[in-house]
């Protein structure tokens, strides 16, 4: 269950209230650190609206890459089962799609952590040789580019609040 403070912050940001004003209105000695964390990790309502379609493009691309990976994992599992070579270790391949779905949930809700994780994991994904072949290479490069663009656009350095 989400924190009530998180709901208040999201509601205020969506209504167009500035982050400094939200900090002044909602800050107490007990919740100031949490409030600053929420304000630094959620974009303003204006930022959400301006970048909504780019964010959805990123979500669709990441979902396509994840579904493609799941498809090939399923093929590998079925081949192993048909050859009586199944091993529970083959299920470790499902870790990457699980992480991608976690990141998707963060990106859909415009959480800063999702974009940060996606930049790192997208770059690390290029280490694997099967991701450096077209069209996966193009998908990963576009995903990394869109993620960096959205991260810089939704969370500019000058909007970061300090204690």
BAFI-3210 file (N, C-alpha, C; in Angstrom, 3 decimals, decimal comma, padded with zeros to 6 digits):
// residues 163
n [1|2|3|4|5|6|7|8|9|10|11|12|13|14|15|16|17|18|19|20|21|22|23|24|25|26|27|28|29|30|31|32|33|34|35|36|37|38|39|40|41|42|43|44|45|46|47|48|49|50|51|52|53|54|55|56|57|58|59|60|61|62|63|64|65|66|67|68|69|70|71|72|73|74|75|76|77|78|79|80|81|82|83|84|85|86|87|88|89|90|91|92|93|94|95|96|97|98|99|100|101|102|103|104|105|106|107|108|109|110|111|112|113|114|115|116|117|118|119|120|121|122|123|124|125|126|127|128|129|130|131|132|133|134|135|136|137|138|139|140|141|142|143|144|145|146|147|148|149|150|151|152|153|154|155|156|157|158|159|160|161|162|163]
n.u [000,834|000,511|002,172|000,464|001,520|002,852|000,668|-000,457|001,619|001,800|-000,763|-000,660|001,471|000,397|-001,635|-000,280|001,154|004,076|007,263|008,715|006,722|005,072|006,831|007,059|004,396|003,748|005,802|007,078|008,912|009,141|008,584|010,142|012,471|011,452|009,553|011,135|012,473|010,323|009,535|011,808|011,820|009,547|008,068|006,916|003,454|003,182|005,497|004,935|002,727|003,823|005,671|004,384|003,744|006,222|007,143|005,307|006,073|008,612|007,827|006,420|008,471|010,250|008,565|008,188|010,791|011,035|008,934|009,780|012,161|011,061|009,663|011,750|012,977|010,946|010,884|013,422|013,085|011,046|012,348|014,340|012,797|011,563|013,755|014,411|016,166|015,754|016,446|016,303|017,921|017,675|015,578|016,586|016,925|014,663|014,969|015,827|013,558|011,765|012,933|012,779|009,982|009,552|010,922|009,389|006,983|007,769|008,478|006,068|004,682|006,133|008,415|011,507|013,521|013,037|013,836|016,541|017,467|016,926|018,660|021,155|020,812|020,078|022,403|024,161|022,959|023,898|026,277|025,946|026,311|024,127|022,476|023,692|023,087|021,299|017,732|017,882|020,008|019,403|016,951|017,807|019,592|017,848|016,089|017,858|018,623|016,097|015,458|017,521|017,003|014,386|014,929|016,649|014,951|012,577|013,540|015,279|018,503|018,539|016,084|016,253|015,763|017,283|018,300]
n.v [-001,176|002,214|005,088|007,647|010,204|010,093|009,973|012,520|014,177|013,400|014,168|016,939|017,609|016,863|018,715|020,966|022,411|023,940|022,446|023,569|024,920|022,809|021,522|023,454|023,485|020,841|019,853|018,484|018,067|015,302|014,114|015,272|014,343|012,131|013,476|015,182|013,203|012,046|014,296|014,718|012,445|012,244|013,571|016,891|017,814|019,115|018,272|015,557|015,619|016,844|014,958|012,580|010,975|010,278|008,814|006,684|005,553|004,631|002,721|000,908|000,015|-001,176|-003,141|-004,649|-005,652|-007,175|-009,063|-010,350|-011,484|-013,219|-014,929|-016,244|-017,480|-019,224|-020,878|-022,067|-023,433|-025,245|-026,760|-027,923|-029,448|-031,215|-032,675|-034,036|-032,697|-030,854|-028,511|-027,062|-024,851|-023,559|-021,894|-019,617|-017,825|-016,328|-014,196|-011,738|-010,831|-010,523|-008,457|-006,482|-006,146|-005,083|-002,646|-001,559|-001,119|000,953|002,948|003,408|004,702|006,998|007,115|008,150|006,263|004,109|005,066|005,545|002,946|001,752|003,010|002,082|-000,765|-001,128|-000,348|-002,257|-004,461|-004,448|-005,732|-008,438|-010,753|-011,532|-009,357|-007,481|-007,632|-006,831|-006,730|-006,094|-004,522|-001,969|-001,533|-001,517|000,673|002,784|002,633|003,224|005,821|007,210|006,885|008,275|010,825|011,309|011,116|013,301|015,332|015,119|015,210|017,577|018,826|021,275|021,334|019,670|019,091|020,055|019,246]
n.w [000,000|-000,811|000,495|002,326|002,148|-000,269|-002,039|-001,590|-002,494|-005,217|-006,090|-005,688|-007,409|-009,899|-010,077|-010,674|-008,853|-007,587|-006,764|-004,632|-003,233|-002,475|-000,763|001,286|002,219|003,021|004,581|007,551|010,620|010,906|008,406|006,443|005,054|003,619|002,086|000,496|-000,925|-002,390|-003,907|-005,455|-006,995|-008,547|-011,476|-012,445|-013,013|-015,448|-016,774|-017,044|-018,807|-021,108|-021,959|-022,262|-024,543|-025,574|-023,442|-023,526|-025,958|-025,250|-023,331|-024,953|-026,680|-024,827|-023,828|-026,155|-026,579|-024,260|-024,497|-026,811|-025,855|-023,933|-025,646|-027,044|-024,887|-024,126|-026,398|-026,168|-023,741|-024,447|-026,425|-024,869|-023,121|-024,920|-025,728|-023,503|-021,788|-019,865|-017,329|-014,119|-013,954|-016,351|-015,982|-014,923|-016,934|-016,959|-015,305|-016,413|-018,037|-015,868|-014,383|-016,334|-016,445|-013,917|-014,176|-016,224|-014,824|-013,156|-015,033|-016,364|-014,370|-014,177|-012,479|-011,223|-010,620|-012,345|-014,859|-014,350|-013,722|-016,192|-017,996|-017,075|-017,140|-019,809|-021,119|-020,051|-021,183|-023,743|-023,605|-023,873|-026,520|-028,186|-028,156|-029,649|-032,277|-035,207|-035,177|-032,499|-031,530|-032,520|-031,204|-028,494|-028,504|-029,169|-026,995|-024,867|-025,620|-025,613|-022,925|-021,578|-022,612|-021,572|-018,837|-018,411|-019,203|-017,657|-015,070|-014,367|-013,381|-012,001|-010,742|-008,608|-005,222|-002,163|001,227]
ca.u [000,000|001,315|002,210|-000,450|002,319|003,085|-000,567|-000,582|002,633|001,388|-001,940|-000,208|002,275|-000,497|-002,430|000,579|001,811|005,530|007,884|009,065|005,480|004,668|007,750|006,670|003,067|003,611|006,971|007,121|010,219|009,128|008,467|010,857|013,349|010,597|008,933|012,161|012,702|009,196|009,567|012,920|011,648|008,346|008,083|005,766|002,332|003,495|006,494|004,242|001,901|004,667|006,470|003,558|003,822|007,583|007,188|004,579|006,924|009,624|007,158|006,118|009,736|010,739|007,654|008,485|012,049|010,778|008,112|010,666|013,053|010,234|009,366|012,919|013,164|009,946|011,359|014,539|012,529|010,324|013,339|014,995|011,832|011,364|014,972|014,642|017,359|015,309|017,125|015,768|018,823|017,190|014,606|017,298|016,755|013,475|015,310|015,874|012,202|011,158|013,484|012,190|008,611|009,664|011,282|008,195|006,021|008,299|008,434|004,664|004,276|007,058|009,333|012,890|014,317|012,854|014,682|017,936|017,745|016,871|019,909|022,228|020,568|020,118|023,820|024,707|022,384|024,709|027,442|025,612|026,460|022,857|021,828|024,440|022,706|020,074|017,220|018,025|020,925|018,648|015,994|018,506|020,111|016,709|015,617|018,825|018,503|014,836|015,515|018,371|016,259|013,315|015,531|017,124|013,824|011,625|014,199|016,461|019,369|018,204|014,847|016,521|015,684|018,274|017,805]
ca.v [000,000|003,416|006,039|008,782|011,356|009,928|010,370|013,978|014,766|013,170|014,990|018,328|017,757|016,792|019,945|022,035|023,099|023,856|021,564|024,359|025,204|021,544|021,298|024,361|023,161|019,490|019,439|018,461|017,492|013,842|013,600|016,121|013,536|011,380|014,432|015,578|012,048|011,963|015,432|014,540|011,238|012,345|014,795|017,779|017,471|019,647|017,374|014,322|015,861|017,143|013,802|011,374|010,123|009,733|007,780|005,511|004,927|003,883|001,565|-000,052|-000,584|-002,073|-004,286|-005,472|-006,360|-008,158|-010,146|-011,073|-012,298|-014,293|-015,866|-017,084|-018,316|-020,300|-021,819|-022,805|-024,352|-026,319|-027,639|-028,692|-030,436|-032,256|-033,487|-034,541|-032,018|-029,735|-028,284|-025,863|-023,722|-022,831|-020,903|-018,381|-016,901|-015,509|-013,065|-010,500|-010,317|-010,095|-007,127|-005,563|-005,829|-004,171|-001,331|-001,072|-000,585|002,244|003,917|003,753|005,643|008,132|007,141|008,405|005,037|003,297|005,605|005,318|001,520|001,406|003,456|001,163|-002,123|-001,101|-000,330|-003,577|-005,417|-004,473|-006,600|-009,780|-010,776|-011,651|-008,047|-006,611|-008,017|-006,132|-005,419|-005,855|-003,411|-000,731|-001,387|-001,133|002,036|003,708|002,608|003,971|007,231|007,750|006,905|009,403|012,037|011,505|011,335|014,684|016,247|015,053|015,450|018,427|018,977|022,480|021,105|018,768|019,750|019,659|019,388]
ca.w [000,000|-000,957|001,592|002,113|001,734|-001,705|-002,726|-001,504|-003,370|-006,605|-006,363|-005,788|-008,628|-011,057|-010,144|-011,164|-007,744|-007,645|-005,768|-003,447|-002,500|-001,849|000,357|002,373|002,749|003,574|005,365|009,012|010,989|010,767|007,038|005,487|004,196|002,691|001,173|-000,483|-001,801|-003,323|-004,832|-006,389|-007,806|-009,376|-012,282|-012,304|-013,886|-016,779|-017,365|-017,438|-019,997|-022,267|-022,367|-022,142|-025,736|-025,643|-022,407|-024,024|-026,976|-024,501|-022,729|-026,026|-027,122|-023,776|-023,794|-027,330|-026,311|-023,199|-025,054|-027,723|-025,020|-023,371|-026,726|-027,288|-023,693|-024,212|-027,418|-025,585|-022,740|-025,140|-027,054|-023,804|-022,624|-025,936|-025,810|-022,144|-021,274|-019,031|-016,058|-013,458|-014,202|-017,520|-015,522|-014,594|-018,054|-016,719|-014,440|-017,198|-018,269|-014,602|-014,093|-017,312|-016,035|-012,774|-014,709|-016,927|-013,851|-012,700|-016,126|-016,611|-013,323|-014,247|-011,339|-011,620|-010,504|-013,544|-015,920|-013,969|-013,912|-017,612|-018,626|-016,673|-017,630|-021,272|-021,495|-019,728|-022,125|-024,966|-023,394|-024,381|-027,983|-028,910|-028,195|-030,557|-033,632|-035,608|-034,776|-031,057|-031,311|-032,747|-030,103|-027,274|-028,642|-029,087|-025,602|-024,055|-025,993|-025,087|-021,464|-021,183|-022,952|-020,596|-017,517|-018,359|-019,422|-016,550|-013,785|-014,567|-012,207|-011,244|-009,983|-007,492|-003,916|-001,158|002,613]
c.u [000,885|001,158|001,226|000,295|002,596|001,856|-000,749|000,392|002,225|000,203|-001,541|000,611|001,397|-001,342|-001,594|001,269|003,321|006,097|008,255|007,840|004,989|005,541|007,377|005,369|003,013|004,734|006,710|008,489|010,289|009,202|009,298|011,747|012,541|009,981|009,919|012,439|011,584|009,251|010,695|012,715|010,365|008,422|006,859|004,660|002,565|004,493|005,877|003,471|002,744|005,375|005,702|003,748|005,206|007,737|006,466|005,360|008,010|009,025|006,899|007,390|010,281|009,861|007,922|009,766|011,828|009,971|008,938|011,598|012,283|009,913|010,548|013,260|012,196|010,361|012,492|014,039|011,832|011,278|014,031|014,066|011,658|012,581|015,326|015,915|016,984|016,085|016,499|016,657|018,401|016,192|015,272|017,209|015,568|013,759|015,275|014,472|011,507|011,646|012,914|010,759|008,603|009,973|010,109|007,190|006,477|008,177|006,999|004,188|005,222|007,962|010,760|013,736|014,204|013,747|016,158|018,330|017,817|018,125|021,023|022,019|020,538|021,551|024,472|024,173|023,188|025,963|027,185|025,645|025,129|022,104|022,545|024,190|021,423|018,910|017,376|018,939|020,194|017,653|016,694|019,042|018,995|016,183|016,556|018,714|017,238|014,866|016,361|017,656|015,183|013,865|015,993|015,978|012,858|012,246|015,450|017,212|018,960|016,907|015,048|016,536|016,746|017,651|017,855]
c.v [001,246|004,329|007,186|010,043|011,303|010,361|011,885|014,665|014,602|014,038|016,453|018,555|017,740|018,047|021,141|022,834|022,889|023,007|022,323|024,635|023,946|021,267|022,179|023,920|021,826|019,072|019,538|017,897|015,975|013,366|014,363|015,317|012,745|012,301|014,884|014,433|011,931|013,088|015,302|013,360|011,196|013,626|015,658|017,335|017,944|018,739|016,068|014,523|016,083|015,907|012,491|010,441|009,533|008,610|006,521|004,800|004,088|002,619|000,498|-000,745|-001,568|-003,310|-005,218|-006,281|-007,464|-009,337|-010,990|-011,997|-013,471|-015,357|-016,806|-017,960|-019,491|-021,334|-022,688|-023,833|-025,529|-027,289|-028,508|-029,770|-031,565|-033,167|-034,110|-033,962|-030,858|-029,700|-027,046|-024,634|-022,917|-021,745|-019,591|-017,356|-015,970|-014,303|-011,754|-009,994|-009,855|-008,698|-006,102|-005,190|-004,906|-002,757|-000,730|-000,471|000,771|003,311|004,334|004,791|006,844|008,226|007,277|007,130|004,169|003,756|005,369|003,856|001,171|001,852|002,457|-000,215|-002,191|-001,115|-001,679|-004,651|-005,517|-005,326|-007,984|-009,781|-010,845|-010,327|-007,074|-006,970|-007,270|-007,089|-005,134|-004,673|-002,087|-000,484|-000,887|000,291|003,069|003,771|003,415|005,464|007,880|007,863|008,065|010,716|012,324|011,775|012,784|015,687|016,264|015,446|016,305|018,661|020,183|022,335|020,188|019,558|019,192|019,823|020,806]
c.w [000,000|000,262|001,320|001,672|000,237|-002,497|-002,716|-002,455|-004,830|-006,985|-006,551|-007,059|-009,873|-011,194|-010,582|-010,075|-007,842|-006,520|-004,497|-002,586|-001,788|-000,632|001,545|003,031|003,486|004,519|006,864|009,385|010,791|009,322|006,013|004,535|003,167|001,653|000,098|-001,446|-002,835|-004,350|-005,850|-007,335|-008,613|-010,191|-011,995|-013,255|-015,308|-017,499|-017,824|-018,734|-021,245|-022,810|-022,340|-023,333|-025,924|-024,618|-022,880|-025,125|-026,304|-023,890|-023,784|-026,509|-026,087|-023,668|-024,977|-027,120|-025,280|-023,718|-026,020|-026,937|-024,401|-024,417|-026,958|-026,078|-023,728|-025,253|-026,875|-024,571|-023,414|-025,828|-026,005|-023,264|-023,631|-026,073|-024,463|-021,528|-020,349|-017,717|-015,413|-013,651|-015,425|-017,131|-015,101|-015,722|-017,844|-015,823|-015,218|-017,534|-016,986|-014,215|-015,064|-016,942|-014,820|-013,258|-015,475|-015,954|-013,322|-013,789|-016,428|-015,601|-013,221|-013,015|-011,849|-011,602|-011,749|-014,679|-015,608|-014,165|-015,394|-018,343|-018,327|-017,288|-019,157|-021,783|-021,203|-020,677|-023,410|-024,814|-023,978|-025,911|-028,733|-028,981|-029,124|-032,017|-033,968|-035,540|-033,291|-030,759|-031,468|-031,620|-028,839|-027,359|-028,551|-027,655|-024,706|-024,347|-025,448|-023,567|-020,963|-021,454|-021,906|-019,199|-017,379|-018,468|-018,238|-015,211|-013,980|-013,255|-011,356|-010,441|-008,783|-006,186|-002,983|000,223|003,079]
res [x|x|x|x|x|x|x|x|x|x|x|x|x|x|x|x|x|x|x|x|x|x|x|x|x|x|x|x|x|x|x|x|x|x|x|x|x|x|x|x|x|x|x|x|x|x|x|x|x|x|x|x|x|x|x|x|x|x|x|x|x|x|x|x|x|x|x|x|x|x|x|x|x|x|x|x|x|x|x|x|x|x|x|x|x|x|x|x|x|x|x|x|x|x|x|x|x|x|x|x|x|x|x|x|x|x|x|x|x|x|x|x|x|x|x|x|x|x|x|x|x|x|x|x|x|x|x|x|x|x|x|x|x|x|x|x|x|x|x|x|x|x|x|x|x|x|x|x|x|x|x|x|x|x|x|x|x|x|x|x|x|x|x]
***
